[in-house]
Amino acid sequence: MNNPHLPFNYTSADLEKAAIYRLRSLVRSLPSQCQIFREPWDSSTVVCLDFVECPDLLDQILSQEESLIKGIQSLGLANTIVFRLGKKLMGWKVISPEMS
């Protein structure tokens, strides 16, 4: 069996990049200038969307949050989304289990 993916040689950074890439492919409305990353908050992890490079698009994404929530849930990335403009917290959305 000749599988190019074996043996596994992935780091957590590689897996994180792959997850972010998949999120972007699932939620096509996310602007390419929007930085996406995860960070720990207390005992959980949140998905951060930083609109510092495209602040005018933040409201547009907030109005389409259902597709964003579905993408994050399908990948199991987090239970909370944080919206930022650089270091300034613009809002957050807790993803409840009922939304699945």
Biopython code that builds the backbone (N, CA, C, O; Angstrom):
import numpy as np
from Bio.PDB.StructureBuilder import StructureBuilder

atoms = [
    (1, "MET", "N", (0.841, -1.163, 0.000)),
    (1, "MET", "CA", (0.000, 0.000, 0.000)),
    (1, "MET", "C", (0.894, 1.236, 0.000)),
    (1, "MET", "O", (1.736, 1.391, 0.884)),
    (2, "ASN", "N", (0.718, 2.109, -0.976)),
    (2, "ASN", "CA", (1.558, 3.290, -1.121)),
    (2, "ASN", "C", (0.721, 4.536, -0.820)),
    (2, "ASN", "O", (0.147, 5.128, -1.734)),
    (3, "ASN", "N", (0.650, 4.929, 0.424)),
    (3, "ASN", "CA", (-0.141, 6.072, 0.849)),
    (3, "ASN", "C", (0.792, 7.247, 1.130)),
    (3, "ASN", "O", (1.643, 7.148, 2.014)),
    (4, "PRO", "N", (0.655, 8.367, 0.394)),
    (4, "PRO", "CA", (1.560, 9.503, 0.585)),
    (4, "PRO", "C", (1.403, 10.178, 1.946)),
    (4, "PRO", "O", (2.257, 10.968, 2.350)),
    (5, "HIS", "N", (0.323, 9.873, 2.649)),
    (5, "HIS", "CA", (0.076, 10.504, 3.954)),
    (5, "HIS", "C", (0.655, 9.696, 5.118)),
    (5, "HIS", "O", (0.560, 10.115, 6.272)),
    (6, "LEU", "N", (1.245, 8.554, 4.823)),
    (6, "LEU", "CA", (1.841, 7.736, 5.872)),
    (6, "LEU", "C", (3.345, 7.763, 5.741)),
    (6, "LEU", "O", (3.802, 7.818, 4.599)),
    (7, "PRO", "N", (4.141, 7.731, 6.737)),
    (7, "PRO", "CA", (3.722, 7.895, 8.128)),
    (7, "PRO", "C", (3.321, 9.342, 8.383)),
    (7, "PRO", "O", (3.764, 10.263, 7.698)),
    (8, "PHE", "N", (2.484, 9.508, 9.374)),
    (8, "PHE", "CA", (2.029, 10.858, 9.703)),
    (8, "PHE", "C", (3.209, 11.704, 10.149)),
    (8, "PHE", "O", (3.996, 11.293, 11.001)),
    (9, "ASN", "N", (3.320, 12.866, 9.578)),
    (9, "ASN", "CA", (4.418, 13.760, 9.901)),
    (9, "ASN", "C", (3.867, 15.181, 10.043)),
    (9, "ASN", "O", (4.383, 16.123, 9.440)),
    (10, "TYR", "N", (2.825, 15.317, 10.837)),
    (10, "TYR", "CA", (2.179, 16.602, 11.006)),
    (10, "TYR", "C", (2.483, 17.168, 12.386)),
    (10, "TYR", "O", (2.535, 16.436, 13.374)),
    (11, "THR", "N", (2.680, 18.469, 12.438)),
    (11, "THR", "CA", (2.814, 19.146, 13.725)),
    (11, "THR", "C", (1.471, 19.779, 14.036)),
    (11, "THR", "O", (0.603, 19.860, 13.167)),
    (12, "SER", "N", (1.298, 20.223, 15.258)),
    (12, "SER", "CA", (0.038, 20.884, 15.608)),
    (12, "SER", "C", (-0.138, 22.155, 14.781)),
    (12, "SER", "O", (-1.269, 22.535, 14.481)),
    (13, "ALA", "N", (0.949, 22.814, 14.410)),
    (13, "ALA", "CA", (0.850, 24.009, 13.562)),
    (13, "ALA", "C", (0.325, 23.641, 12.175)),
    (13, "ALA", "O", (-0.475, 24.378, 11.598)),
    (14, "ASP", "N", (0.771, 22.510, 11.641)),
    (14, "ASP", "CA", (0.281, 22.044, 10.339)),
    (14, "ASP", "C", (-1.216, 21.733, 10.409)),
    (14, "ASP", "O", (-1.976, 22.090, 9.509)),
    (15, "LEU", "N", (-1.620, 21.077, 11.469)),
    (15, "LEU", "CA", (-3.033, 20.747, 11.634)),
    (15, "LEU", "C", (-3.876, 22.004, 11.802)),
    (15, "LEU", "O", (-4.989, 22.081, 11.282)),
    (16, "GLU", "N", (-3.355, 22.975, 12.517)),
    (16, "GLU", "CA", (-4.056, 24.248, 12.704)),
    (16, "GLU", "C", (-4.233, 24.963, 11.365)),
    (16, "GLU", "O", (-5.315, 25.473, 11.073)),
    (17, "LYS", "N", (-3.187, 25.002, 10.557)),
    (17, "LYS", "CA", (-3.265, 25.621, 9.227)),
    (17, "LYS", "C", (-4.290, 24.905, 8.357)),
    (17, "LYS", "O", (-5.065, 25.545, 7.646)),
    (18, "ALA", "N", (-4.292, 23.601, 8.415)),
    (18, "ALA", "CA", (-5.244, 22.819, 7.623)),
    (18, "ALA", "C", (-6.681, 23.101, 8.061)),
    (18, "ALA", "O", (-7.576, 23.224, 7.225)),
    (19, "ALA", "N", (-6.898, 23.204, 9.363)),
    (19, "ALA", "CA", (-8.243, 23.488, 9.877)),
    (19, "ALA", "C", (-8.715, 24.876, 9.441)),
    (19, "ALA", "O", (-9.875, 25.048, 9.065)),
    (20, "ILE", "N", (-7.829, 25.858, 9.490)),
    (20, "ILE", "CA", (-8.176, 27.218, 9.067)),
    (20, "ILE", "C", (-8.465, 27.237, 7.570)),
    (20, "ILE", "O", (-9.409, 27.892, 7.129)),
    (21, "TYR", "N", (-7.664, 26.526, 6.789)),
    (21, "TYR", "CA", (-7.893, 26.438, 5.347)),
    (21, "TYR", "C", (-9.266, 25.821, 5.063)),
    (21, "TYR", "O", (-10.003, 26.310, 4.206)),
    (22, "ARG", "N", (-9.605, 24.756, 5.775)),
    (22, "ARG", "CA", (-10.906, 24.102, 5.593)),
    (22, "ARG", "C", (-12.037, 25.021, 6.009)),
    (22, "ARG", "O", (-13.087, 25.036, 5.366)),
    (23, "LEU", "N", (-11.843, 25.794, 7.079)),
    (23, "LEU", "CA", (-12.879, 26.740, 7.492)),
    (23, "LEU", "C", (-13.103, 27.772, 6.394)),
    (23, "LEU", "O", (-14.245, 28.090, 6.063)),
    (24, "ARG", "N", (-12.027, 28.290, 5.835)),
    (24, "ARG", "CA", (-12.159, 29.267, 4.732)),
    (24, "ARG", "C", (-12.873, 28.659, 3.525)),
    (24, "ARG", "O", (-13.645, 29.342, 2.851)),
    (25, "SER", "N", (-12.618, 27.384, 3.252)),
    (25, "SER", "CA", (-13.291, 26.753, 2.113)),
    (25, "SER", "C", (-14.767, 26.491, 2.406)),
    (25, "SER", "O", (-15.588, 26.508, 1.489)),
    (26, "LEU", "N", (-15.113, 26.250, 3.660)),
    (26, "LEU", "CA", (-16.512, 26.044, 4.040)),
    (26, "LEU", "C", (-17.286, 27.359, 4.102)),
    (26, "LEU", "O", (-18.462, 27.407, 3.740)),
    (27, "VAL", "N", (-16.631, 28.416, 4.555)),
    (27, "VAL", "CA", (-17.279, 29.719, 4.720)),
    (27, "VAL", "C", (-16.631, 30.673, 3.717)),
    (27, "VAL", "O", (-15.742, 31.449, 4.066)),
    (28, "ARG", "N", (-17.077, 30.605, 2.506)),
    (28, "ARG", "CA", (-16.459, 31.364, 1.416)),
    (28, "ARG", "C", (-16.637, 32.870, 1.556)),
    (28, "ARG", "O", (-15.941, 33.634, 0.887)),
    (29, "SER", "N", (-17.551, 33.310, 2.407)),
    (29, "SER", "CA", (-17.771, 34.744, 2.580)),
    (29, "SER", "C", (-16.690, 35.406, 3.443)),
    (29, "SER", "O", (-16.637, 36.632, 3.528)),
    (30, "LEU", "N", (-15.825, 34.601, 4.085)),
    (30, "LEU", "CA", (-14.751, 35.187, 4.894)),
    (30, "LEU", "C", (-13.742, 35.877, 3.986)),
    (30, "LEU", "O", (-13.191, 35.246, 3.084)),
    (31, "PRO", "N", (-13.491, 37.166, 4.214)),
    (31, "PRO", "CA", (-12.521, 37.866, 3.365)),
    (31, "PRO", "C", (-11.107, 37.334, 3.590)),
    (31, "PRO", "O", (-10.752, 36.940, 4.701)),
    (32, "SER", "N", (-10.312, 37.328, 2.536)),
    (32, "SER", "CA", (-8.946, 36.813, 2.647)),
    (32, "SER", "C", (-8.095, 37.665, 3.585)),
    (32, "SER", "O", (-7.113, 37.175, 4.142)),
    (33, "GLN", "N", (-8.461, 38.943, 3.767)),
    (33, "GLN", "CA", (-7.707, 39.832, 4.656)),
    (33, "GLN", "C", (-7.999, 39.556, 6.135)),
    (33, "GLN", "O", (-7.248, 39.987, 7.010)),
    (34, "CYS", "N", (-9.072, 38.850, 6.405)),
    (34, "CYS", "CA", (-9.447, 38.529, 7.790)),
    (34, "CYS", "C", (-8.489, 37.472, 8.331)),
    (34, "CYS", "O", (-8.341, 36.397, 7.750)),
    (35, "GLN", "N", (-7.852, 37.784, 9.431)),
    (35, "GLN", "CA", (-6.958, 36.821, 10.074)),
    (35, "GLN", "C", (-7.795, 35.887, 10.940)),
    (35, "GLN", "O", (-8.645, 36.334, 11.710)),
    (36, "ILE", "N", (-7.548, 34.605, 10.807)),
    (36, "ILE", "CA", (-8.273, 33.599, 11.583)),
    (36, "ILE", "C", (-7.249, 32.811, 12.388)),
    (36, "ILE", "O", (-6.252, 32.328, 11.852)),
    (37, "PHE", "N", (-7.514, 32.690, 13.688)),
    (37, "PHE", "CA", (-6.646, 31.906, 14.541)),
    (37, "PHE", "C", (-7.442, 31.450, 15.754)),
    (37, "PHE", "O", (-8.539, 31.942, 16.018)),
    (38, "ARG", "N", (-6.882, 30.519, 16.472)),
    (38, "ARG", "CA", (-7.515, 30.069, 17.718)),
    (38, "ARG", "C", (-6.626, 30.473, 18.871)),
    (38, "ARG", "O", (-5.403, 30.540, 18.745)),
    (39, "GLU", "N", (-7.264, 30.743, 20.005)),
    (39, "GLU", "CA", (-6.492, 31.071, 21.196)),
    (39, "GLU", "C", (-7.219, 30.551, 22.429)),
    (39, "GLU", "O", (-8.444, 30.435, 22.430)),
    (40, "PRO", "N", (-6.469, 30.239, 23.471)),
    (40, "PRO", "CA", (-7.095, 29.746, 24.709)),
    (40, "PRO", "C", (-7.750, 30.881, 25.484)),
    (40, "PRO", "O", (-7.201, 31.978, 25.591)),
    (41, "TRP", "N", (-8.914, 30.605, 26.013)),
    (41, "TRP", "CA", (-9.605, 31.502, 26.941)),
    (41, "TRP", "C", (-10.004, 30.640, 28.120)),
    (41, "TRP", "O", (-10.827, 29.735, 27.982)),
    (42, "ASP", "N", (-9.438, 30.910, 29.257)),
    (42, "ASP", "CA", (-9.666, 30.085, 30.444)),
    (42, "ASP", "C", (-9.391, 28.628, 30.102)),
    (42, "ASP", "O", (-8.271, 28.278, 29.731)),
    (43, "SER", "N", (-10.402, 27.778, 30.224)),
    (43, "SER", "CA", (-10.167, 26.347, 29.987)),
    (43, "SER", "C", (-10.680, 25.889, 28.627)),
    (43, "SER", "O", (-10.826, 24.689, 28.398)),
    (44, "SER", "N", (-10.957, 26.830, 27.720)),
    (44, "SER", "CA", (-11.428, 26.440, 26.397)),
    (44, "SER", "C", (-10.656, 27.191, 25.311)),
    (44, "SER", "O", (-9.787, 28.014, 25.596)),
    (45, "THR", "N", (-10.993, 26.888, 24.084)),
    (45, "THR", "CA", (-10.358, 27.521, 22.942)),
    (45, "THR", "C", (-11.424, 28.255, 22.140)),
    (45, "THR", "O", (-12.529, 27.745, 21.955)),
    (46, "VAL", "N", (-11.091, 29.454, 21.664)),
    (46, "VAL", "CA", (-12.026, 30.232, 20.854)),
    (46, "VAL", "C", (-11.423, 30.457, 19.471)),
    (46, "VAL", "O", (-10.204, 30.468, 19.302)),
    (47, "VAL", "N", (-12.302, 30.636, 18.486)),
    (47, "VAL", "CA", (-11.870, 31.017, 17.142)),
    (47, "VAL", "C", (-11.922, 32.535, 17.089)),
    (47, "VAL", "O", (-12.956, 33.138, 17.375)),
    (48, "CYS", "N", (-10.812, 33.146, 16.726)),
    (48, "CYS", "CA", (-10.726, 34.605, 16.619)),
    (48, "CYS", "C", (-10.711, 35.010, 15.156)),
    (48, "CYS", "O", (-9.970, 34.452, 14.347)),
    (49, "LEU", "N", (-11.536, 35.982, 14.835)),
    (49, "LEU", "CA", (-11.549, 36.580, 13.509)),
    (49, "LEU", "C", (-11.132, 38.023, 13.683)),
    (49, "LEU", "O", (-11.830, 38.805, 14.328)),
    (50, "ASP", "N", (-10.000, 38.377, 13.111)),
    (50, "ASP", "CA", (-9.465, 39.730, 13.263)),
    (50, "ASP", "C", (-9.645, 40.488, 11.949)),
    (50, "ASP", "O", (-9.073, 40.122, 10.922)),
    (51, "PHE", "N", (-10.447, 41.546, 12.001)),
    (51, "PHE", "CA", (-10.787, 42.342, 10.826)),
    (51, "PHE", "C", (-9.978, 43.628, 10.753)),
    (51, "PHE", "O", (-10.424, 44.593, 10.133)),
    (52, "VAL", "N", (-8.804, 43.667, 11.365)),
    (52, "VAL", "CA", (-8.000, 44.879, 11.379)),
    (52, "VAL", "C", (-7.620, 45.318, 9.959)),
    (52, "VAL", "O", (-7.473, 46.514, 9.707)),
    (53, "GLU", "N", (-7.461, 44.383, 9.045)),
    (53, "GLU", "CA", (-7.091, 44.710, 7.660)),
    (53, "GLU", "C", (-8.309, 44.991, 6.780)),
    (53, "GLU", "O", (-8.167, 45.463, 5.652)),
    (54, "CYS", "N", (-9.516, 44.698, 7.301)),
    (54, "CYS", "CA", (-10.735, 44.896, 6.508)),
    (54, "CYS", "C", (-11.910, 45.254, 7.428)),
    (54, "CYS", "O", (-12.920, 44.550, 7.431)),
    (55, "PRO", "N", (-11.795, 46.334, 8.204)),
    (55, "PRO", "CA", (-12.821, 46.664, 9.193)),
    (55, "PRO", "C", (-14.209, 46.891, 8.599)),
    (55, "PRO", "O", (-15.214, 46.664, 9.272)),
    (56, "ASP", "N", (-14.269, 47.330, 7.360)),
    (56, "ASP", "CA", (-15.553, 47.587, 6.719)),
    (56, "ASP", "C", (-16.330, 46.304, 6.422)),
    (56, "ASP", "O", (-17.522, 46.370, 6.122)),
    (57, "LEU", "N", (-15.693, 45.153, 6.497)),
    (57, "LEU", "CA", (-16.356, 43.875, 6.215)),
    (57, "LEU", "C", (-16.871, 43.160, 7.466)),
    (57, "LEU", "O", (-17.534, 42.129, 7.361)),
    (58, "LEU", "N", (-16.572, 43.697, 8.636)),
    (58, "LEU", "CA", (-17.000, 43.055, 9.886)),
    (58, "LEU", "C", (-18.515, 42.928, 9.967)),
    (58, "LEU", "O", (-19.021, 41.852, 10.286)),
    (59, "ASP", "N", (-19.247, 43.994, 9.687)),
    (59, "ASP", "CA", (-20.712, 43.941, 9.770)),
    (59, "ASP", "C", (-21.298, 42.920, 8.798)),
    (59, "ASP", "O", (-22.277, 42.244, 9.115)),
    (60, "GLN", "N", (-20.701, 42.811, 7.627)),
    (60, "GLN", "CA", (-21.168, 41.851, 6.632)),
    (60, "GLN", "C", (-21.054, 40.423, 7.175)),
    (60, "GLN", "O", (-21.982, 39.627, 7.029)),
    (61, "ILE", "N", (-19.936, 40.105, 7.790)),
    (61, "ILE", "CA", (-19.733, 38.758, 8.334)),
    (61, "ILE", "C", (-20.658, 38.514, 9.522)),
    (61, "ILE", "O", (-21.189, 37.415, 9.683)),
    (62, "LEU", "N", (-20.850, 39.528, 10.348)),
    (62, "LEU", "CA", (-21.760, 39.372, 11.485)),
    (62, "LEU", "C", (-23.179, 39.052, 11.013)),
    (62, "LEU", "O", (-23.897, 38.305, 11.679)),
    (63, "SER", "N", (-23.586, 39.603, 9.882)),
    (63, "SER", "CA", (-24.926, 39.334, 9.370)),
    (63, "SER", "C", (-25.038, 37.940, 8.755)),
    (63, "SER", "O", (-26.146, 37.460, 8.516)),
    (64, "GLN", "N", (-23.909, 37.289, 8.499)),
    (64, "GLN", "CA", (-23.900, 35.946, 7.918)),
    (64, "GLN", "C", (-23.332, 34.923, 8.894)),
    (64, "GLN", "O", (-22.717, 33.939, 8.483)),
    (65, "GLU", "N", (-23.539, 35.157, 10.173)),
    (65, "GLU", "CA", (-22.872, 34.314, 11.171)),
    (65, "GLU", "C", (-23.342, 32.870, 11.170)),
    (65, "GLU", "O", (-22.617, 32.004, 11.660)),
    (66, "GLU", "N", (-24.518, 32.572, 10.643)),
    (66, "GLU", "CA", (-25.007, 31.193, 10.656)),
    (66, "GLU", "C", (-24.081, 30.267, 9.864)),
    (66, "GLU", "O", (-23.783, 29.163, 10.321)),
    (67, "SER", "N", (-23.626, 30.693, 8.693)),
    (67, "SER", "CA", (-22.713, 29.839, 7.915)),
    (67, "SER", "C", (-21.367, 29.700, 8.618)),
    (67, "SER", "O", (-20.730, 28.649, 8.548)),
    (68, "LEU", "N", (-20.938, 30.760, 9.295)),
    (68, "LEU", "CA", (-19.693, 30.712, 10.065)),
    (68, "LEU", "C", (-19.811, 29.712, 11.214)),
    (68, "LEU", "O", (-18.904, 28.914, 11.446)),
    (69, "ILE", "N", (-20.918, 29.761, 11.919)),
    (69, "ILE", "CA", (-21.157, 28.836, 13.031)),
    (69, "ILE", "C", (-21.169, 27.395, 12.537)),
    (69, "ILE", "O", (-20.556, 26.520, 13.148)),
    (70, "LYS", "N", (-21.861, 27.151, 11.438)),
    (70, "LYS", "CA", (-21.925, 25.783, 10.898)),
    (70, "LYS", "C", (-20.540, 25.276, 10.501)),
    (70, "LYS", "O", (-20.212, 24.113, 10.738)),
    (71, "GLY", "N", (-19.730, 26.145, 9.900)),
    (71, "GLY", "CA", (-18.376, 25.744, 9.518)),
    (71, "GLY", "C", (-17.518, 25.401, 10.720)),
    (71, "GLY", "O", (-16.807, 24.396, 10.718)),
    (72, "ILE", "N", (-17.584, 26.238, 11.748)),
    (72, "ILE", "CA", (-16.798, 26.005, 12.963)),
    (72, "ILE", "C", (-17.255, 24.740, 13.668)),
    (72, "ILE", "O", (-16.433, 23.964, 14.156)),
    (73, "GLN", "N", (-18.579, 24.527, 13.724)),
    (73, "GLN", "CA", (-19.103, 23.319, 14.352)),
    (73, "GLN", "C", (-18.706, 22.066, 13.578)),
    (73, "GLN", "O", (-18.342, 21.052, 14.175)),
    (74, "SER", "N", (-18.774, 22.135, 12.252)),
    (74, "SER", "CA", (-18.471, 20.934, 11.466)),
    (74, "SER", "C", (-17.018, 20.502, 11.628)),
    (74, "SER", "O", (-16.703, 19.317, 11.516)),
    (75, "LEU", "N", (-16.135, 21.459, 11.891)),
    (75, "LEU", "CA", (-14.728, 21.142, 12.092)),
    (75, "LEU", "C", (-14.377, 20.927, 13.567)),
    (75, "LEU", "O", (-13.264, 20.504, 13.882)),
    (76, "GLY", "N", (-15.309, 21.214, 14.463)),
    (76, "GLY", "CA", (-15.055, 21.040, 15.895)),
    (76, "GLY", "C", (-13.964, 21.948, 16.425)),
    (76, "GLY", "O", (-13.169, 21.539, 17.272)),
    (77, "LEU", "N", (-13.918, 23.198, 15.926)),
    (77, "LEU", "CA", (-12.824, 24.103, 16.287)),
    (77, "LEU", "C", (-12.992, 24.786, 17.631)),
    (77, "LEU", "O", (-12.005, 25.002, 18.335)),
    (78, "ALA", "N", (-14.216, 25.132, 18.007)),
    (78, "ALA", "CA", (-14.422, 25.877, 19.250)),
    (78, "ALA", "C", (-15.909, 26.003, 19.538)),
    (78, "ALA", "O", (-16.751, 25.644, 18.714)),
    (79, "ASN", "N", (-16.217, 26.519, 20.724)),
    (79, "ASN", "CA", (-17.597, 26.796, 21.097)),
    (79, "ASN", "C", (-17.889, 28.287, 21.161)),
    (79, "ASN", "O", (-18.997, 28.692, 21.513)),
    (80, "THR", "N", (-16.897, 29.102, 20.820)),
    (80, "THR", "CA", (-17.058, 30.552, 20.849)),
    (80, "THR", "C", (-16.285, 31.178, 19.696)),
    (80, "THR", "O", (-15.193, 30.729, 19.345)),
    (81, "ILE", "N", (-16.872, 32.226, 19.113)),
    (81, "ILE", "CA", (-16.214, 33.006, 18.070)),
    (81, "ILE", "C", (-15.984, 34.401, 18.640)),
    (81, "ILE", "O", (-16.887, 34.982, 19.241)),
    (82, "VAL", "N", (-14.794, 34.934, 18.458)),
    (82, "VAL", "CA", (-14.455, 36.283, 18.909)),
    (82, "VAL", "C", (-14.182, 37.132, 17.667)),
    (82, "VAL", "O", (-13.457, 36.720, 16.761)),
    (83, "PHE", "N", (-14.775, 38.317, 17.646)),
    (83, "PHE", "CA", (-14.586, 39.257, 16.544)),
    (83, "PHE", "C", (-13.724, 40.404, 17.040)),
    (83, "PHE", "O", (-14.015, 41.003, 18.075)),
    (84, "ARG", "N", (-12.649, 40.715, 16.296)),
    (84, "ARG", "CA", (-11.689, 41.732, 16.728)),
    (84, "ARG", "C", (-11.352, 42.703, 15.611)),
    (84, "ARG", "O", (-11.501, 42.417, 14.423)),
    (85, "LEU", "N", (-10.894, 43.853, 16.047)),
    (85, "LEU", "CA", (-10.198, 44.814, 15.192)),
    (85, "LEU", "C", (-8.868, 45.041, 15.882)),
    (85, "LEU", "O", (-8.743, 45.918, 16.736)),
    (86, "GLY", "N", (-7.878, 44.250, 15.509)),
    (86, "GLY", "CA", (-6.594, 44.286, 16.205)),
    (86, "GLY", "C", (-6.774, 43.791, 17.630)),
    (86, "GLY", "O", (-7.282, 42.692, 17.851)),
    (87, "LYS", "N", (-6.363, 44.590, 18.584)),
    (87, "LYS", "CA", (-6.493, 44.194, 19.994)),
    (87, "LYS", "C", (-7.855, 44.544, 20.576)),
    (87, "LYS", "O", (-8.173, 44.163, 21.703)),
    (88, "LYS", "N", (-8.655, 45.268, 19.809)),
    (88, "LYS", "CA", (-9.970, 45.709, 20.294)),
    (88, "LYS", "C", (-11.019, 44.621, 20.051)),
    (88, "LYS", "O", (-11.245, 44.201, 18.916)),
    (89, "LEU", "N", (-11.650, 44.176, 21.131)),
    (89, "LEU", "CA", (-12.696, 43.165, 21.065)),
    (89, "LEU", "C", (-13.989, 43.832, 20.609)),
    (89, "LEU", "O", (-14.483, 44.756, 21.255)),
    (90, "MET", "N", (-14.530, 43.356, 19.495)),
    (90, "MET", "CA", (-15.738, 43.949, 18.921)),
    (90, "MET", "C", (-16.986, 43.141, 19.250)),
    (90, "MET", "O", (-18.102, 43.637, 19.089)),
    (91, "GLY", "N", (-16.817, 41.920, 19.701)),
    (91, "GLY", "CA", (-17.961, 41.091, 20.059)),
    (91, "GLY", "C", (-17.577, 39.627, 20.063)),
    (91, "GLY", "O", (-16.472, 39.247, 19.676)),
    (92, "TRP", "N", (-18.513, 38.822, 20.507)),
    (92, "TRP", "CA", (-18.305, 37.380, 20.507)),
    (92, "TRP", "C", (-19.638, 36.690, 20.387)),
    (92, "TRP", "O", (-20.691, 37.272, 20.648)),
    (93, "LYS", "N", (-19.572, 35.446, 19.988)),
    (93, "LYS", "CA", (-20.767, 34.629, 19.834)),
    (93, "LYS", "C", (-20.477, 33.261, 20.417)),
    (93, "LYS", "O", (-19.570, 32.563, 19.965)),
    (94, "VAL", "N", (-21.253, 32.881, 21.426)),
    (94, "VAL", "CA", (-21.137, 31.539, 22.001)),
    (94, "VAL", "C", (-21.987, 30.617, 21.142)),
    (94, "VAL", "O", (-23.152, 30.901, 20.865)),
    (95, "ILE", "N", (-21.396, 29.528, 20.733)),
    (95, "ILE", "CA", (-22.100, 28.557, 19.903)),
    (95, "ILE", "C", (-22.711, 27.511, 20.828)),
    (95, "ILE", "O", (-22.005, 26.692, 21.417)),
    (96, "SER", "N", (-24.011, 27.555, 20.943)),
    (96, "SER", "CA", (-24.669, 26.601, 21.840)),
    (96, "SER", "C", (-24.922, 25.287, 21.111)),
    (96, "SER", "O", (-25.062, 25.273, 19.888)),
    (97, "PRO", "N", (-24.983, 24.188, 21.850)),
    (97, "PRO", "CA", (-25.205, 22.882, 21.237)),
    (97, "PRO", "C", (-26.528, 22.818, 20.456)),
    (97, "PRO", "O", (-26.637, 22.039, 19.508)),
    (98, "GLU", "N", (-27.521, 23.610, 20.829)),
    (98, "GLU", "CA", (-28.810, 23.601, 20.148)),
    (98, "GLU", "C", (-28.682, 24.126, 18.727)),
    (98, "GLU", "O", (-29.571, 23.890, 17.909)),
    (99, "MET", "N", (-27.595, 24.837, 18.411)),
    (99, "MET", "CA", (-27.442, 25.429, 17.084)),
    (99, "MET", "C", (-26.957, 24.411, 16.061)),
    (99, "MET", "O", (-26.890, 24.730, 14.874)),
    (100, "SER", "N", (-26.620, 23.203, 16.480)),
    (100, "SER", "CA", (-26.098, 22.227, 15.528)),
    (100, "SER", "C", (-27.177, 21.734, 14.602)),
    (100, "SER", "O", (-26.912, 20.903, 13.732)),
]
sb = StructureBuilder()
sb.init_structure("model")
sb.init_model(0)
sb.init_chain("A")
sb.init_seg("    ")
for serial, (resi, resn, name, xyz) in enumerate(atoms, 1):
    if name == "N":
        sb.init_residue(resn, " ", resi, " ")
    sb.init_atom(name, np.array(xyz, "f"), 0.0, 1.0, " ", f" {name:<3s}", serial, name[0])
structure = sb.get_structure()
